[in-house]
């Protein structure tokens, strides 16, 4: 069961950057729960976090495989990452961009972290059954 950190908690970002590569090849299921946890900000700024995939952990795709919605506030945001359509992806890493506008310092500042956790197949099956029952 994969339960890993893409960006360590309380990472301070003042410019764009990348997290470490995380190996997902040992997962028994290709669906993962990503959690973006923003713990500190300053006003009038934005954070964009996207996830890139790689077959070998060295060469990364030109386009993100999934991205969180643009963020402006402290919050915890979940996002599903389904690698079913990306069978070649064995590694993932987070990439972030920050921007600031308005008064005061021009340097943005976000304190955040990103985790990835494998979603067990039985949970997905149960959730799918509930969704079908509600439809």
MIDOSE-1310 file (N, C-alpha, C; in nm, 2 decimals, decimal comma, always signed):
residues 135
xxxx	+0,08/-0,12/+0,00/+0,00/+0,00/+0,00/+0,09/+0,12/+0,00; +0,07/+0,21/-0,10/+0,15/+0,33/-0,11/+0,09/+0,44/-0,03; +0,17/+0,50/+0,05/+0,14/+0,62/+0,14/+0,26/+0,70/+0,15; +0,28/+0,81/+0,06/+0,40/+0,88/+0,05/+0,38/+1,03/+0,05
xxxx	+0,49/+1,10/+0,06/+0,50/+1,24/+0,05/+0,55/+1,29/-0,08; +0,48/+1,37/-0,15/+0,53/+1,44/-0,27/+0,60/+1,57/-0,24; +0,54/+1,64/-0,15/+0,60/+1,77/-0,10/+0,59/+1,76/+0,05; +0,70/+1,77/+0,12/+0,70/+1,77/+0,27/+0,61/+1,87/+0,33
xxxx	+0,53/+1,84/+0,43/+0,45/+1,93/+0,50/+0,53/+2,06/+0,55; +0,46/+2,17/+0,54/+0,52/+2,30/+0,58/+0,64/+2,34/+0,49; +0,64/+2,29/+0,36/+0,74/+2,34/+0,26/+0,70/+2,49/+0,23; +0,80/+2,58/+0,23/+0,77/+2,72/+0,20/+0,82/+2,74/+0,06
xxxx	+0,72/+2,79/-0,02/+0,75/+2,82/-0,17/+0,74/+2,97/-0,19; +0,84/+3,02/-0,25/+0,84/+3,16/-0,29/+0,86/+3,18/-0,44; +0,88/+3,06/-0,50/+0,90/+3,06/-0,65/+0,86/+2,92/-0,70; +0,86/+2,90/-0,83/+0,82/+2,77/-0,88/+0,92/+2,66/-0,84
xxxx	+0,87/+2,54/-0,83/+0,96/+2,43/-0,79/+0,90/+2,29/-0,82; +0,98/+2,19/-0,78/+0,94/+2,05/-0,80/+0,96/+1,97/-0,68; +0,88/+1,88/-0,65/+0,90/+1,79/-0,54/+0,98/+1,67/-0,58; +1,01/+1,58/-0,49/+1,09/+1,46/-0,52/+1,01/+1,36/-0,60
xxxx	+1,07/+1,28/-0,68/+1,01/+1,17/-0,75/+0,96/+1,06/-0,65; +0,84/+1,01/-0,67/+0,79/+0,90/-0,58/+0,76/+0,78/-0,67; +0,81/+0,67/-0,63/+0,79/+0,54/-0,71/+0,65/+0,48/-0,67; +0,57/+0,47/-0,77/+0,43/+0,41/-0,75/+0,42/+0,27/-0,81
xxxx	+0,53/+0,22/-0,86/+0,53/+0,09/-0,93/+0,49/-0,03/-0,84; +0,50/-0,02/-0,71/+0,46/-0,12/-0,62/+0,32/-0,13/-0,58; +0,24/-0,03/-0,63/+0,10/-0,03/-0,60/+0,02/-0,14/-0,66; -0,08/-0,19/-0,59/-0,16/-0,30/-0,64/-0,28/-0,24/-0,72
xxxx	-0,31/-0,11/-0,70/-0,42/-0,04/-0,77/-0,37/+0,09/-0,83; -0,42/+0,12/-0,95/-0,37/+0,24/-1,02/-0,44/+0,37/-0,98; -0,52/+0,37/-0,87/-0,59/+0,49/-0,83/-0,54/+0,54/-0,69; -0,51/+0,67/-0,69/-0,44/+0,73/-0,57/-0,52/+0,85/-0,53
xxxx	-0,52/+0,88/-0,40/-0,57/+1,00/-0,34/-0,46/+1,10/-0,31; -0,46/+1,21/-0,38/-0,36/+1,32/-0,36/-0,43/+1,42/-0,26; -0,35/+1,47/-0,17/-0,40/+1,57/-0,08/-0,30/+1,69/-0,07; -0,36/+1,81/-0,11/-0,28/+1,93/-0,10/-0,33/+2,00/+0,03
xxxx	-0,23/+2,03/+0,12/-0,26/+2,09/+0,24/-0,19/+2,23/+0,25; -0,26/+2,34/+0,24/-0,20/+2,47/+0,24/-0,22/+2,52/+0,39; -0,11/+2,55/+0,46/-0,11/+2,59/+0,60/-0,08/+2,73/+0,62; -0,02/+2,80/+0,53/+0,01/+2,94/+0,55/+0,02/+3,01/+0,42
xxxx	-0,03/+3,14/+0,41/-0,03/+3,22/+0,29/-0,01/+3,37/+0,33; +0,01/+3,45/+0,23/-0,01/+3,59/+0,24/-0,12/+3,63/+0,14; -0,17/+3,75/+0,15/-0,28/+3,79/+0,07/-0,24/+3,82/-0,07; -0,34/+3,81/-0,16/-0,32/+3,84/-0,30/-0,21/+3,76/-0,37
xxxx	-0,23/+3,63/-0,37/-0,14/+3,54/-0,43/-0,21/+3,41/-0,48; -0,15/+3,33/-0,57/-0,21/+3,21/-0,61/-0,10/+3,10/-0,62; -0,15/+2,98/-0,60/-0,07/+2,86/-0,60/-0,13/+2,76/-0,70; -0,05/+2,71/-0,79/-0,09/+2,61/-0,89/+0,00/+2,49/-0,87
xxxx	-0,06/+2,37/-0,84/+0,01/+2,25/-0,81/-0,04/+2,15/-0,91; +0,05/+2,09/-0,99/+0,02/+1,98/-1,09/+0,11/+1,86/-1,06; +0,07/+1,75/-1,12/+0,14/+1,62/-1,10/+0,19/+1,57/-1,23; +0,32/+1,54/-1,24/+0,38/+1,49/-1,37/+0,42/+1,35/-1,35
xxxx	+0,41/+1,27/-1,46/+0,45/+1,13/-1,45/+0,57/+1,10/-1,53; +0,63/+0,98/-1,50/+0,76/+0,94/-1,56/+0,76/+0,79/-1,56; +0,82/+0,73/-1,66/+0,84/+0,58/-1,67/+0,96/+0,54/-1,59; +1,06/+0,63/-1,58/+1,19/+0,59/-1,52/+1,23/+0,68/-1,41
xxxx	+1,16/+0,79/-1,38/+1,20/+0,88/-1,27/+1,30/+0,98/-1,31; +1,34/+0,98/-1,44/+1,43/+1,08/-1,49/+1,38/+1,17/-1,60; +1,31/+1,11/-1,70/+1,24/+1,19/-1,80/+1,10/+1,21/-1,77; +1,05/+1,33/-1,76/+0,92/+1,37/-1,72/+0,84/+1,41/-1,84
xxxx	+0,71/+1,38/-1,84/+0,62/+1,42/-1,95/+0,61/+1,57/-1,97; +0,58/+1,62/-2,09/+0,57/+1,76/-2,11/+0,44/+1,82/-2,05; +0,34/+1,74/-2,03/+0,22/+1,79/-1,97/+0,19/+1,72/-1,84; +0,12/+1,79/-1,75/+0,08/+1,73/-1,63/-0,03/+1,62/-1,65
xxxx	-0,03/+1,52/-1,57/-0,13/+1,41/-1,58/-0,26/+1,45/-1,50; -0,24/+1,54/-1,40/-0,35/+1,59/-1,32/-0,31/+1,72/-1,25; -0,40/+1,81/-1,22/-0,37/+1,93/-1,15/-0,48/+1,97/-1,05; -0,44/+2,02/-0,94/-0,53/+2,08/-0,85/-0,59/+2,21/-0,90
xxxx	-0,71/+2,25/-0,87/-0,76/+2,38/-0,91/-0,67/+2,49/-0,84; -0,66/+2,60/-0,91/-0,57/+2,71/-0,86/-0,62/+2,75/-0,72; -0,53/+2,77/-0,63/-0,56/+2,80/-0,48/-0,52/+2,94/-0,44; -0,60/+3,00/-0,35/-0,57/+3,13/-0,30/-0,57/+3,14/-0,15
xxxx	-0,62/+3,03/-0,08/-0,64/+3,03/+0,06/-0,58/+2,91/+0,13; -0,57/+2,91/+0,26/-0,54/+2,80/+0,34/-0,65/+2,70/+0,33; -0,62/+2,58/+0,30/-0,72/+2,47/+0,30/-0,66/+2,34/+0,27; -0,74/+2,23/+0,28/-0,70/+2,10/+0,25/-0,78/+2,06/+0,13
xxxx	-0,72/+2,01/+0,02/-0,79/+1,98/-0,10/-0,75/+1,84/-0,15; -0,85/+1,75/-0,16/-0,82/+1,62/-0,21/-0,84/+1,61/-0,37; -0,77/+1,52/-0,43/-0,78/+1,50/-0,57/-0,75/+1,36/-0,61; -0,83/+1,29/-0,69/-0,80/+1,15/-0,73/-0,71/+1,16/-0,85
xxxx	-0,61/+1,07/-0,84/-0,51/+1,05/-0,95/-0,54/+0,90/-1,00; -0,59/+0,89/-1,12/-0,62/+0,76/-1,18/-0,52/+0,73/-1,29; -0,43/+0,64/-1,27/-0,32/+0,61/-1,37/-0,36/+0,50/-1,47; -0,49/+0,46/-1,47/-0,54/+0,36/-1,56/-0,50/+0,39/-1,70
xxxx	-0,52/+0,52/-1,74/-0,49/+0,56/-1,87/-0,35/+0,60/-1,90; -0,26/+0,57/-1,80/-0,12/+0,60/-1,81/-0,04/+0,48/-1,76; -0,05/+0,37/-1,83/+0,02/+0,25/-1,78/+0,17/+0,25/-1,77; +0,23/+0,35/-1,85/+0,37/+0,36/-1,85/+0,43/+0,44/-1,73
xxxx	+0,34/+0,51/-1,66/+0,38/+0,59/-1,55/+0,41/+0,51/-1,42; +0,54/+0,51/-1,38/+0,58/+0,44/-1,26/+0,62/+0,54/-1,15; +0,65/+0,66/-1,18/+0,69/+0,77/-1,09/+0,61/+0,89/-1,11; +0,58/+0,96/-1,00/+0,51/+1,09/-1,01/+0,59/+1,19/-0,92
xxxx	+0,57/+1,32/-0,96/+0,63/+1,43/-0,87/+0,53/+1,55/-0,89; +0,54/+1,63/-0,79/+0,46/+1,75/-0,79/+0,54/+1,87/-0,84; +0,47/+1,96/-0,91/+0,53/+2,08/-0,96/+0,44/+2,19/-0,92; +0,50/+2,30/-0,87/+0,42/+2,42/-0,83/+0,47/+2,55/-0,89
xxxx	+0,37/+2,64/-0,91/+0,39/+2,77/-0,96/+0,32/+2,87/-0,86; +0,39/+2,98/-0,83/+0,33/+3,08/-0,74/+0,32/+3,21/-0,81; +0,22/+3,29/-0,78/+0,22/+3,43/-0,83/+0,16/+3,52/-0,73; +0,20/+3,65/-0,74/+0,15/+3,75/-0,64/+0,12/+3,88/-0,71
xxxx	+0,02/+3,95/-0,66/-0,01/+4,08/-0,72/-0,06/+4,17/-0,61; -0,08/+4,30/-0,65/-0,13/+4,39/-0,55/-0,03/+4,47/-0,48; -0,06/+4,51/-0,35/+0,03/+4,59/-0,27/+0,13/+4,50/-0,19; +0,23/+4,57/-0,14/+0,32/+4,50/-0,05/+0,43/+4,43/-0,13
xxxx	+0,50/+4,34/-0,07/+0,61/+4,27/-0,13/+0,56/+4,19/-0,26; +0,65/+4,18/-0,35/+0,62/+4,11/-0,48/+0,64/+3,96/-0,47; +0,71/+3,92/-0,36/+0,74/+3,78/-0,35/+0,63/+3,70/-0,29; +0,58/+3,60/-0,36/+0,47/+3,52/-0,30/+0,53/+3,43/-0,19
xxxx	+0,44/+3,37/-0,10/+0,48/+3,28/+0,00/+0,37/+3,19/+0,03; +0,39/+3,06/+0,01/+0,29/+2,96/+0,05/+0,36/+2,86/+0,13; +0,30/+2,81/+0,24/+0,35/+2,70/+0,31/+0,25/+2,58/+0,29; +0,30/+2,47/+0,23/+0,21/+2,36/+0,20/+0,28/+2,23/+0,19
xxxx	+0,20/+2,13/+0,17/+0,25/+1,99/+0,15/+0,16/+1,91/+0,06; +0,21/+1,81/+0,00/+0,13/+1,72/-0,09/+0,16/+1,57/-0,05; +0,05/+1,49/-0,03/+0,07/+1,35/-0,01/+0,00/+1,27/-0,11; +0,04/+1,14/-0,13/-0,02/+1,05/-0,22/-0,05/+0,92/-0,15
xxxx	-0,17/+0,87/-0,16/-0,21/+0,75/-0,09/-0,28/+0,66/-0,19; -0,24/+0,53/-0,19/-0,31/+0,44/-0,28/-0,45/+0,41/-0,23; -0,55/+0,41/-0,32/-0,69/+0,38/-0,28/-0,71/+0,23/-0,30; -0,74/+0,16/-0,20/-0,77/+0,01/-0,21/-0,88/-0,02/-0,31
xxxx	-0,86/-0,13/-0,38/-0,96/-0,17/-0,48/-1,10/-0,19/-0,42; -1,11/-0,25/-0,30/-1,24/-0,27/-0,24/-1,31/-0,14/-0,21; -1,24/-0,04/-0,17/-1,30/+0,09/-0,14/-1,36/+0,15/-0,27; -1,28/+0,14/-0,38/-1,33/+0,19/-0,51/-1,46/+0,11/-0,56
xxxx	-1,45/-0,02/-0,54/-1,57/-0,10/-0,58/-1,69/-0,06/-0,50; -1,68/-0,04/-0,37/-1,79/+0,00/-0,28/-1,84/+0,14/-0,32; -1,75/+0,24/-0,35/-1,79/+0,37/-0,38/-1,86/+0,37/-0,52; -1,81/+0,29/-0,61/-1,88/+0,28/-0,74/-2,02/+0,22/-0,73
xxxx	-2,04/+0,12/-0,64/-2,17/+0,06/-0,62/-2,26/+0,16/-0,56; -2,22/+0,24/-0,46/-2,30/+0,34/-0,40/-2,34/+0,45/-0,50; -2,25/+0,49/-0,59/-2,28/+0,59/-0,69/-2,38/+0,54/-0,79; -2,37/+0,41/-0,83/-2,47/+0,35/-0,92/-2,61/+0,35/-0,85
xxx	-2,61/+0,32/-0,72/-2,74/+0,31/-0,65/-2,80/+0,44/-0,64; -2,72/+0,55/-0,63/-2,78/+0,68/-0,62/-2,83/+0,74/-0,75; -2,78/+0,68/-0,86/-2,81/+0,74/-1,00/-2,95/+0,70/-1,04
